[in-house]
Amino acid sequence: GNHCERLAAEMAKIDGVFKDDLSALNPFPDVRPATSLKSDFFERNPDAIDDPAPFRILSPKAVCDAVLRLPNGIIPLYLRSLRLEERYTEAAKAGSAIETHMSNSKHKGTRGNVPVAW
């Protein structure tokens, strides 16, 4: 799960970059900017003894932002890893976030330019 969460945090760095003439290149056109997921979550205080970066996990709200920023092929693996890590609340909220996003999306059946495979 941690690798997927790191990837999502990296993707949060590009929130708002694809505007105007770049909007056609946006990999996640219907995803709102992250509110709970901070792009520097894993980078800040890398030497903290009481909170080492490799063991940090996202809050349930940040997981909802994260799951919308992952490539389609990784989403089922991420949801499974949340369950294997016994982060059931996060897994349920992530699934709910995907369902809500898809029902509100103007690209129903797809996530941006990539068809939903799961």
Buried (B, 14 or more C-beta within 10 A) or exposed (E): BBEBBBBBBEBBEEBEEBEEEEEEEBBBBBBEEBEBBBBEBBEEEEEEEEEEBEEBBBBBBBBBBBBBBBBBEBBEEBBEBBBEEEBEEBBBBBBEBBEEBBEEBEBEEBBBEEEBEE
